[in-house]
Amino acid sequence: MPKGLTFLPSLALAAVMALPLSAETKPDASTVVARVNGDEITLGHVIATASTLPPQYQQAEDDVLFDFILEQLIQQQLLGQEQDGLSKLHALTLENETRSLHAVQTVDALTDAVATDEAVQAAYDAQFAEFDGEDEYDASHILVETEDEAKAIKAQLDDGADFAELAREKSTGPSGPSGGALGWFGKGQMVPEFEAAVLELEKGQVSDPVQTQFGWHLVVLNDTRKTQAPELDAVREELVQTIQQEAIQSRIDELTQQAQIERPALEGVGPEVLRQLDLIQE
C-alpha cells in the first residue's frame, strides 16, 4: 500500500458517522463524508488523497478505492486526535511541504502556459530546420580466428565468390547465418578498428583483413545514408520538457534578481550541522 495509507489495526469506529452522498444534492469539495468525534472529513480530502496515489492504485475500482481512502482518513483522524499539536520536527516538515506546494502551483501554472503547440513547433523548427543528418553505414562482415584464414577468404572474394555465401560458410560471428549482415549503424557504434576500415571503403568494396579484439574481419560496405530528422510527434515530449524547464529557470532567475535574499553566515558550525537532529527534537 502507498506510504501513509497502509491499513492500520482495526479501530473502534462507534464515534464515526459516515454520511452517504445524496443523489439530489450535487457534491462539492466541502461535502462531508465522515465525522470523527465531531471532526469532519470531506469529499475534498478523499479526492486530494486519491490524486496523489501511484498509478497502480489509480487503476482500482472506484468503490474499492473510495472506501479504502475514507477508512484510512478516519483511522488517521482517530490517531491524530490523540495529539495536542505537532512536534517541532513535524511542524518544520509541514512548513517545508507548504513551501513546496506553493512552488508547485507556480510551476504548474507556468508550464501549462508556455507549452503551446506554437511554442513546440517553433522549438522543433529551431532544432531541426537545418538538420544535415549523421552518416550511417550498412555493412556485412566475415569473422574468423586467424589472419591466414582471412587472407584465404579474401582471395576467394577477389576471384568472384559471393560474400554472403562465404559468410554463412566461414564466419564465426553471430551474423554469419544471415550472410554477415550487420544492418545500419552510425559512428561510435563499432570498435575503432572496424569503424576505421568501414570509413575507408567505397560502396561494394571489400576490405583487407582487419584485426579487432574479436578476431579477423573482412568487411564489405553495402550502402551509406544520412539520418533523417525525427518527426515532430516523436520528440514532442522532449521539446515540451525543454520549453517548460527553460521557462521555470527563466522565472527563477527573474525572481532572484528582484528579490532580496540574505544568507547569514553560520558562526562556529559547518555544513555537518544538517545532521544534528537533536536541534529539532523536543
Disulfide bonds with the S-S distance in Angstrom:
none
